[in-house]
Amino acid sequence: MRILVTGGAGFVGSALCLRLKEQYPEYSIIAFDNLKRRGSELNLADFKAHGITFIHGDIRNVEDFDEVGPVDVLIEASAEPSVMAGLDSNPYYVINNNLIGSVNCFNYCLKHRAKIVFLSTSRVYPINRIENANFIEEDTRFSFLDEQREDGISSKGVSEKLSLDGPRSFYGTTKLSSELLIQEYAEFYGLKAAITRFGVIAGPRQMGKTDQGVVTLWMAKHFWKQPLKYIGYGGLGKQVRDMLHIDDLIDLIDLQIHDIDKFNGTIYNAGGGAKTSASLQEMTKICEEITGNSITIGRELDTRPADLRIYISDNSKIESEIGWKPSRDVKTIFADIYTWIRENEQQLERILK
């Protein structure tokens, strides 16, 4: 099998390339990336060592695909992943990259009769519907209640039943637009596709920043004993996210590559779920336990645009219909990130510190 991974030198893309090559050494794995994100260049040495082909290309440029040639599967893992992208400046870049670039990927798949595995996001769900959900404030976190005004939110989290009416950020809108276009390509051109709405993905190889990759950022700041802030919602650090270990994501994509008919025509949520979730307060405690370091945590009361008090993926649909569910817990995620930082401290210090 010949597999193309767009965004192949990013966090998810690089982990996918390396793991797939390890599991299927007879496969040709191609990492396609423009190396825009700082730190992505560090993956090139690993690609060379493991026999992974790297192509320096940009999904916005149709001609860049010419160097790739035919493939059996395209895994669309390229994106401008920041929810803040386009909110305080011109949204052209996020739209051009996440929507127009993805359309180029779809057309490439048609040309070579390739299947597509599309990594979408939980951010397709409207902000106000989630923010207006009934919740309770507990000692260390906010939690959804089961009693809600509309379908799609419960103590299990947000499900695929939640209405998509309402604004969600330019990032979320470009991803939802791509989802809709894939359905058109599937109906009228026969494109086979797996679409998955992933929540927060975390693990080794992620170059964390404040607007994307908060789990790695939290561990890195504790590792190097640097200050952090609880931002928004009163500065309490009670906002919650579920986390999906990168290896759990790869387990799912492995299924999609080899049995796409199970996923074709259906969209699934896939996240850590309620059992693999943590508030910022709880993340701080875990990082202190693993690193042995205590740092200064400031407070910023104002909530940032497009932020969410709580996001947890309700995985009920994919668990019941496919049988997939995450197997790595929150502490494993943080411990694996800590080990990665410790083993690559000299390389990562200039990027994460």
N, C-alpha and C positions, 0 to 999 in steps of 0.2 A: 504494500500500500504506500502511496505517496501523499503526504499530509503537509499542507501549507498552514502556518500559524501567523496571521497578521498581528502586529504588535508583539512579535515573537521575542523581542529583547526586553519587554516590560516584565513586571512582576508575574502576572498570570501566564503570559506567553512563554517566558523563559522556563518557568517551572514545568509547564506542559511539555515543551520541547524535550527537556532533559529526562523527564519521567517516561514519556512515550518511547524515547530512544532506548532507555534502559529496559523497559518491558518488552519492546518489540524491536530488537536490534536489526532485524531484516528490513524494517520500514525505512523509507527515505523521509526525513523530517526537515522541513525548510522553515527557517525563522526569517520573517520579512518585517523590517522595522526602519523608521527614519532616524532613530537614536536621539529624538528630541528631548526625552526625559533624562535628566541628570542621573547618572549611575547605570543607565542601561548599557553603556559601553563595557561595563565590567563583565557582562555575560558572554562577550565574544570569545574570550579565551576558553571558557567552559564548552561553548559550542564546538570550537575547533578540536578540543581534546576528546569530545564524545562523538565526533563524526556527524555533526549537525550542520547543514548548509545554511550560511547566512547570506541574505540578499539585502543590501541597503536600498530600501525603496519606501515610497510613500503611497498610501492607498488613495490619496487625492489625485495622483498622477496615473492615468490609465496605462500609459506607456511603460511604467515601471513593472507592470505585471508581465510584460513580454519576456523578461529574463527568467521567469519562473517556469513557464511551460505548463503542460497538463498535470493536474493532480486529481486524486480521488475524493479528498475531503479538504475543505477550507474551514479552519477554526477562526472565527472573527473575534479576536481578543484585543483589537486596537481601539482606542477611544481616548478622547480628552475626558478623564474620569472625575474631574472636580465639579461638584455641585455648584460651586461659586462661579464657574466659567460663564462669562457673558452677562452676569448680573450687574456688574458695576462698569462695564465697558461694552464695546461693540460685540455682539454675539456671533460675528461672522466666522471666527475660527472654529468654535465648537460645532456650529451647524455644518460648515464645510467638511470638517474632519469626521464627525460622527454620523452625519446623514449622507452627504454626497460621497464621501469615501466608502461608506458601507454599500451604497448603490453600485459603485465600481466593483466591489467584491461580489455582489449578486450577479452582475453581468459576466464577470469572469467565470463564476460557477456555471452559468448557462453555456458559455462558450465551450467549456471542457466537460460538461455534464457531471460536475462535481457536486457532492452533498455539502451543505453548510451547517456548521454548529455555531449558533449566534449567541454570544454572551450579552444578555440584556441586563437590566438593573431593577431593583426594587423602587428606584426613584421614578418609575413610570406612574406610581400611585400619587394622587394629588395631595399636596401639602396640607391644605385646609381640612380635608376629610380626616387625615390622621391627627392633626393638631386639635381638632374639635372632638375627638373621641373621648369617651368617659375613662378617667384614670384615677388612681389613688396614689398619694404620696406616702411612701414607706420610709423606714429609717435610712436606707442607703440608696434607694432608687424610686423612680416612678414606674407604675405598672398599669397595664390596660385592665379594665374590668370586663366581665362577660356581658353585662347589660349595656347594649349600645343602641344608638339611634338608627343605625343602618347596618346592612349586611356587610360582612367582609372584615370585621375587626372583633376580636375576642381576647381573652387572656392568653390564647395560643399565639396571637399576633395578627398580622395582616394577611388575608388570603386573596386568591385570584377573583373572589366575588366582589371585592370592593369596586365601586363605580370609578371609572377613569375620567369623569367630568371634573374639570378644574385645572388650574395651573400647577406646575410641578418642578420648574426650573428648565433652563434651556437644555441642560444635560439630559434630564429625564424625557423631555419632549423629543429630542433627536433620537433617543433610543426607542421610544414608543412609535415614532414615525417609521423607523426601520422595521420594527415588528410588523406594522401594518403593511408595509411594502413587501415584506417577505411573504405574507399571506397572499398578496396579489400574484407574486412570482410563482408561488406554489400552485395556485388555482389555474392560472392561464399558461404557464410555461412548464409546469411539472417539477419545479425545483423542490428537492427533498431537504427539509430543514428541521433542526431542533432549536427551539427558542427557550431560554431559561432566564428567569428574573432572579439574579443573585443579589443577596444582601451584602453586608460587609465581608470582604474576603481578606484573610490575614494569614501570615506565616513568613518563613524565611524568604529572602530575596526582595522584599518590598521596601522601596525607598520612601519611607513615610514622611508626610508633611501635614501641616495643620488642616488643610482642606481635603486631604485624601491620604489614607494610610495611617489613621490615628492610632491603631494598635501598635504598629512598629514605632511610631513617634513616641508613644507613652513609655515603651520599654527603653528606647534609646536615651530619652531624657533621664530616666532613672539610672541607666548604665553609666552615663557620663556625669551624673550628679548636676543636672541643669534644671532650672525652674520651669514650671508649667502653669497653665491657668485653667480654671473651670470657667468656660465662657457661656453666658446666657442662662436663662431659667433661674435667675436669682444667684448665680454663681455657686450653686450647691453641689454640682457634680453628680446630680442624680439622673441625668438623661441616660438612656439605655440604648444599646445596640446589640443585636445578636452577631455572632462571628462564625464564619465558615473557614475551617482550616483549608489551606490550598490543596492538601492531599485529598480531602473529601470532595472538593470540586473536581479534581482530576479523575477520581474514581467515577464520578458521574459522567464526565465527558468521554471517558473510555467506553462507557455503555452506549453513549449516543453515537460515537464513531462507528461502532460495530453492529448496532441494531437500531438504526435511525427510524425505522418504520414504527417502533414503539412510541416515538416522540413526534413524528410528523403530524402536523395539524393541531397540536395541542401545546399550550403555553403553561409552563410550570414555575412556581416559586421554588427556590432552593437557597436556604440559609442555615445558619446554626440552629435556629429555633429557640424557644424559650429556655430550654435546658442549657444552651450554649450562648448565654447572653450575660452582659455585665454593664453596670453603670460606670461612669468615670471614677467615682469614689471606689468602687469595687476593683476596677482596673489598677488604681493606685495601690491598694492593699496587696494585690497579687504581685505587682512589680517590686514592691518593698520586700515581700517574702522571698522572691527569687533572687534579687540582686543584693539584698542586705543593705540597700541604700534608702535613705529618706530624704526627700527634696522639698523645696519650697513650692507650695501650690497657691497661686494668686487667684483672685476672683474678678470676673468681669460680668456685671449684672445684665447688660443688654444682650438680647438674643440676636444672633446673626440671621440675615435673610435666608429663607429656604431651609433653616435648621428644623430638626424634629425633636420633640421631647422624648419620644419612644419610637424605635422601629425594631420589630421582631418579625421574621418570616414565619408564616403558618405553612408548614410543609405537609399538611395532611393529604393534599391531593397527590403529590408525587410519591409519598410513602405508600398510599393505598393502591395507586395504579401502576407504579413502577417497582416499588419495593426498595427504593434508595432512601437512606437517611444518613446524616452525619454521624461519625463515630469518634471524633476527637473532641475533647472538652476544652473549656476556656484555659485552664492551667497548662494543658499540653500546648496550646497555641502560643502562649506567652513564653513557656519554657523553650520551645523550639526557636523562637525569635531570639531569645537571650543567647542560646548556644551559637546561633548563626553570627550574631554581632560579636560575641567573644572570640570566635574562631577567625573572624575577618576584620578585627578591630582596626588595623592599620589602614585598610582600603576604605572602610565605611566611615571612619571618623570625619573625613573631609566632607562627606555627604550628609550624614545623619546628625552630626554633633551641632 
